[in-house]
Amino acid sequence: MWRAIPDELLDFKPHEKVNTIRAILVHQILLERRFFAQFVGTEEPPVEELLPPGDQPPVQAYLDKSIIHMSSIRERLPRPSGVLRSFP
């Protein structure tokens, strides 16, 4: 869904009492990090590594960072010892 938002609309506020689209996107990325850290127990990278640099990065920069983070989750998942066995 995020891919469909044009870069020039990232700072759009549909209403004065809501966040910009950019703030909502950042919030989602940080919530995903928090979910994996607190509920799954993975070691998560610092926030600075998850968010693209600069004041107004384009949508694709957020997506690239998010894809890198999500694709590395499997490597960081805790492995229960002795639960997984190889079968003959």
Backbone as a printed PyTorch tensor [residue, N CA C, xyz], in Angstrom:
tensor([[[  0.8120,  -1.1780,   0.0000],
         [  0.0000,   0.0000,   0.0000],
         [  0.8720,   1.2650,   0.0000]],

        [[  1.9590,   1.2410,   0.7670],
         [  2.8020,   2.4440,   0.8720],
         [  3.3870,   2.8260,  -0.4760]],

        [[  3.6370,   1.8410,  -1.3220],
         [  4.2370,   2.0980,  -2.6290],
         [  3.3440,   3.0050,  -3.4890]],

        [[  2.0500,   2.9950,  -3.2480],
         [  1.1050,   3.7680,  -4.0590],
         [  1.0790,   5.2570,  -3.6990]],

        [[  1.7030,   5.6380,  -2.6010],
         [  1.6610,   7.0400,  -2.1680],
         [  2.7730,   7.8340,  -2.8540]],

        [[  2.4220,   8.8810,  -3.5760],
         [  3.4480,   9.7180,  -4.2070],
         [  4.2800,  10.4470,  -3.1390]],

        [[  5.5540,  10.6260,  -3.4190],
         [  6.4560,  11.2880,  -2.4680],
         [  5.9410,  12.6560,  -2.0290]],

        [[  5.3370,  13.3890,  -2.9500],
         [  4.8870,  14.7420,  -2.6140],
         [  3.6960,  14.7560,  -1.6520]],

        [[  3.0880,  13.6020,  -1.4030],
         [  1.9670,  13.5390,  -0.4550],
         [  2.3690,  13.0200,   0.9240]],

        [[  3.6320,  12.6960,   1.1260],
         [  4.0600,  12.1470,   2.4170],
         [  3.8380,  13.1090,   3.5780]],

        [[  3.8960,  14.3790,   3.3230],
         [  3.7020,  15.3450,   4.4020],
         [  2.2810,  15.9110,   4.4400]],

        [[  1.3830,  15.2720,   3.7220],
         [ -0.0270,  15.6740,   3.7050],
         [ -0.7090,  15.2490,   5.0040]],

        [[ -1.5180,  16.1570,   5.5560],
         [ -2.3370,  15.8670,   6.7410],
         [ -3.7970,  15.9500,   6.3150]],

        [[ -4.4960,  14.8240,   6.3010],
         [ -5.8900,  14.8580,   5.8810],
         [ -6.7800,  15.6950,   6.8020]],

        [[ -6.3310,  15.8770,   8.0320],
         [ -7.0970,  16.6660,   9.0040],
         [ -6.1060,  17.2330,  10.0040]],

        [[ -6.4070,  18.3790,  10.5830],
         [ -5.4750,  19.0350,  11.5110],
         [ -5.1760,  18.2050,  12.7570]],

        [[ -6.0580,  17.2900,  13.1140],
         [ -5.8590,  16.5040,  14.3340],
         [ -5.1840,  15.1520,  14.0930]],

        [[ -4.7420,  14.8990,  12.8900],
         [ -4.0790,  13.6250,  12.5980],
         [ -2.6490,  13.8620,  12.1390]],

        [[ -1.8710,  12.8040,  12.1580],
         [ -0.4770,  12.8780,  11.7260],
         [ -0.3730,  12.9240,  10.2070]],

        [[  0.8050,  13.3100,   9.7520],
         [  1.0760,  13.2570,   8.3170],
         [  1.2120,  11.7970,   7.9040]],

        [[  1.1250,  11.5610,   6.6120],
         [  1.3080,  10.2070,   6.0970],
         [  2.7070,   9.7170,   6.4440]],

        [[  3.7050,  10.5970,   6.3680],
         [  5.0810,  10.2240,   6.7170],
         [  5.1670,   9.7620,   8.1730]],

        [[  4.5280,  10.4830,   9.0710],
         [  4.5580,  10.1160,  10.4900],
         [  3.8940,   8.7610,  10.7240]],

        [[  2.8280,   8.4830,   9.9900],
         [  2.1490,   7.1910,  10.1220],
         [  3.0470,   6.0680,   9.6090]],

        [[  3.7450,   6.3080,   8.5170],
         [  4.6720,   5.3130,   7.9670],
         [  5.8040,   5.0250,   8.9500]],

        [[  6.3980,   6.0640,   9.5180],
         [  7.4630,   5.8990,  10.5140],
         [  6.9250,   5.1380,  11.7270]],

        [[  5.7290,   5.4780,  12.1530],
         [  5.1050,   4.8130,  13.2990],
         [  4.9490,   3.3140,  13.0380]],

        [[  4.5270,   2.9420,  11.8450],
         [  4.3650,   1.5250,  11.5200],
         [  5.7030,   0.7960,  11.5760]],

        [[  6.7390,   1.3920,  11.0140],
         [  8.0630,   0.7630,  11.0190],
         [  8.5450,   0.5560,  12.4530]],

        [[  8.3640,   1.5630,  13.2910],
         [  8.8120,   1.4520,  14.6800],
         [  7.9610,   0.4600,  15.4700]],

        [[  6.6810,   0.3680,  15.1610],
         [  5.8290,  -0.6230,  15.8300],
         [  6.2230,  -2.0440,  15.4570]],

        [[  6.5970,  -2.2660,  14.1970],
         [  7.0520,  -3.5940,  13.7840],
         [  8.3140,  -3.9710,  14.5510]],

        [[  9.2210,  -3.0210,  14.7030],
         [ 10.4480,  -3.2630,  15.4640],
         [ 10.1080,  -3.6350,  16.9050]],

        [[  9.2160,  -2.8680,  17.4990],
         [  8.8290,  -3.1150,  18.8910],
         [  8.1440,  -4.4730,  19.0460]],

        [[  7.2770,  -4.8280,  18.1060],
         [  6.5910,  -6.1160,  18.1570],
         [  7.5970,  -7.2590,  18.1940]],

        [[  8.5410,  -7.2510,  17.2600],
         [  9.5040,  -8.3480,  17.2010],
         [ 10.3950,  -8.3770,  18.4350]],

        [[ 10.7620,  -7.2270,  18.9500],
         [ 11.6220,  -7.1800,  20.1400],
         [ 10.8790,  -7.6590,  21.3850]],

        [[  9.6740,  -7.1720,  21.6020],
         [  8.9590,  -7.4740,  22.8510],
         [  8.2100,  -8.7950,  22.8280]],

        [[  7.5820,  -9.1250,  21.7320],
         [  6.7170, -10.2920,  21.7180],
         [  7.3670, -11.5330,  21.1210]],

        [[  8.2980, -11.3390,  20.2050],
         [  8.9770, -12.4770,  19.6000],
         [ 10.3290, -12.7030,  20.2650]],

        [[ 10.9150, -11.6360,  20.7940],
         [ 12.1770, -11.7540,  21.5080],
         [ 13.4150, -11.6440,  20.6480]],

        [[ 13.2940, -11.0220,  19.4830],
         [ 14.4570, -10.8710,  18.6150],
         [ 15.2800,  -9.6510,  19.0150]],

        [[ 16.5620,  -9.7150,  18.7100],
         [ 17.4500,  -8.5570,  18.8820],
         [ 17.1830,  -7.6360,  17.6990]],

        [[ 16.7120,  -6.4600,  17.9730],
         [ 16.3650,  -5.5310,  16.9020],
         [ 17.4360,  -4.4550,  16.7420]],

        [[ 17.6400,  -4.0140,  15.4870],
         [ 18.6290,  -2.9590,  15.2540],
         [ 18.1670,  -1.6360,  15.8570]],

        [[ 19.1020,  -0.7210,  16.0810],
         [ 18.7250,   0.6050,  16.5890],
         [ 17.7860,   1.3160,  15.6060]],

        [[ 16.9940,   2.2060,  16.1270],
         [ 16.0280,   2.9540,  15.3160],
         [ 16.7230,   3.6490,  14.1480]],

        [[ 17.9070,   4.1870,  14.3990],
         [ 18.6310,   4.9260,  13.3550],
         [ 18.8950,   4.0650,  12.1270]],

        [[ 19.0090,   2.7490,  12.3170],
         [ 19.2610,   1.8570,  11.1850],
         [ 17.9800,   1.5110,  10.4310]],

        [[ 16.8380,   1.6920,  11.0510],
         [ 15.5680,   1.3280,  10.4170],
         [ 14.9630,   2.4500,   9.5930]],

        [[ 15.2820,   3.6840,   9.9500],
         [ 14.7020,   4.8170,   9.2420],
         [ 15.7170,   5.4030,   8.2710]],

        [[ 15.2680,   5.7850,   7.0870],
         [ 16.1970,   6.3670,   6.1210],
         [ 16.7000,   7.7270,   6.5980]],

        [[ 17.9090,   8.1000,   6.1930],
         [ 18.4580,   9.3900,   6.6150],
         [ 17.7610,  10.5540,   5.9140]],

        [[ 17.8880,  11.7180,   6.5110],
         [ 17.3380,  12.9330,   5.9120],
         [ 16.0150,  13.3370,   6.5260]],

        [[ 15.6220,  14.5670,   6.2310],
         [ 14.3760,  15.1050,   6.7790],
         [ 13.1390,  14.6440,   6.0160]],

        [[ 13.2900,  14.4430,   4.7140],
         [ 12.1340,  14.0810,   3.8960],
         [ 12.4910,  13.0050,   2.8760]],

        [[ 12.8470,  11.8020,   3.3440],
         [ 13.1850,  10.7490,   2.3860],
         [ 11.9570,  10.3290,   1.5670]],

        [[ 12.1850,   9.8250,   0.3630],
         [ 11.0690,   9.3690,  -0.4650],
         [ 10.4790,   8.0550,   0.0640]],

        [[  9.3030,   7.7180,  -0.4160],
         [  8.6220,   6.4900,   0.0000],
         [  9.5250,   5.2770,  -0.2000]],

        [[ 10.1990,   5.2040,  -1.3340],
         [ 11.0280,   4.0340,  -1.6400],
         [ 12.1390,   3.8400,  -0.6130]],

        [[ 12.6670,   4.9100,  -0.0580],
         [ 13.7120,   4.7890,   0.9700],
         [ 13.1610,   4.0970,   2.2140]],

        [[ 11.9360,   4.4260,   2.6070],
         [ 11.2990,   3.7500,   3.7440],
         [ 11.0610,   2.2780,   3.4210]],

        [[ 10.5800,   2.0170,   2.2120],
         [ 10.3110,   0.6350,   1.8090],
         [ 11.5880,  -0.1890,   1.7830]],

        [[ 12.6590,   0.3800,   1.2480],
         [ 13.9310,  -0.3460,   1.1910],
         [ 14.4030,  -0.7260,   2.5860]],

        [[ 14.3530,   0.2070,   3.5150],
         [ 14.7750,  -0.0750,   4.8930],
         [ 13.8760,  -1.1360,   5.5260]],

        [[ 12.5790,  -1.0410,   5.2920],
         [ 11.6300,  -1.9880,   5.8680],
         [ 11.8440,  -3.3870,   5.2980]],

        [[ 12.0980,  -3.4830,   4.0120],
         [ 12.3310,  -4.7790,   3.3760],
         [ 13.5860,  -5.4250,   3.9400]],

        [[ 14.6430,  -4.6540,   4.1070],
         [ 15.8800,  -5.1910,   4.6860],
         [ 15.6130,  -5.7040,   6.0950]],

        [[ 14.8950,  -4.9260,   6.8830],
         [ 14.5980,  -5.3210,   8.2620],
         [ 13.7610,  -6.5950,   8.2970]],

        [[ 12.6900,  -6.6390,   7.5330],
         [ 11.7880,  -7.7890,   7.5670],
         [ 12.4490,  -9.0450,   7.0040]],

        [[ 13.3160,  -8.8980,   6.0160],
         [ 13.9610, -10.0810,   5.4450],
         [ 15.0080, -10.6700,   6.3820]],

        [[ 15.4890,  -9.8860,   7.3310],
         [ 16.4940, -10.4080,   8.2630],
         [ 15.8740, -10.9560,   9.5490]],

        [[ 14.5560, -10.8770,   9.6840],
         [ 13.8800, -11.3640,  10.8930],
         [ 14.1440, -12.8500,  11.1030]],

        [[ 14.0170, -13.6350,  10.0550],
         [ 14.1840, -15.0910,  10.1720],
         [ 15.5300, -15.4480,  10.8040]],

        [[ 16.5750, -14.7230,  10.4380],
         [ 17.9080, -14.9950,  10.9770],
         [ 17.9930, -14.6740,  12.4680]],

        [[ 17.1530, -13.7460,  12.9300],
         [ 17.2120, -13.3300,  14.3280],
         [ 16.1990, -14.0420,  15.2210]],

        [[ 15.3470, -14.8670,  14.6400],
         [ 14.3490, -15.5670,  15.4500],
         [ 15.0220, -16.4960,  16.4510]],

        [[ 14.5360, -16.5130,  17.6810],
         [ 15.1000, -17.4380,  18.6620],
         [ 14.7940, -18.8780,  18.2660]],

        [[ 15.7660, -19.7400,  18.4550],
         [ 15.6120, -21.1530,  18.1140],
         [ 15.4990, -21.9660,  19.3930]],

        [[ 14.3880, -22.6540,  19.5840],
         [ 14.2810, -23.5020,  20.7720],
         [ 15.2090, -24.7100,  20.6390]],

        [[ 15.9720, -24.9750,  21.6600],
         [ 16.9200, -26.0890,  21.5840],
         [ 16.1950, -27.4130,  21.7780]],

        [[ 16.5490, -28.3740,  20.9630],
         [ 16.0110, -29.7150,  21.0950],
         [ 14.6100, -29.9040,  20.5490]],

        [[ 13.9590, -28.8580,  20.1050],
         [ 12.5900, -29.0020,  19.6160],
         [ 12.5740, -29.4950,  18.1800]],

        [[ 13.4460, -28.9520,  17.3840],
         [ 13.4900, -29.3500,  15.9840],
         [ 14.4790, -30.4940,  15.8080]],

        [[ 13.9940, -31.5800,  15.2600],
         [ 14.8600, -32.7280,  15.0130],
         [ 14.8140, -33.0590,  13.5360]],

        [[ 15.8620, -33.6670,  13.0740],
         [ 15.8380, -34.1320,  11.6940],
         [ 15.1780, -35.5070,  11.6650]],

        [[ 14.4330, -35.7490,  10.6360],
         [ 13.7500, -37.0260,  10.4990],
         [ 14.4970, -37.8870,   9.5010]],

        [[ 14.4590, -39.2230,   9.7030],
         [ 15.1910, -40.1200,   8.7750],
         [ 14.6630, -40.0630,   7.3720]]])
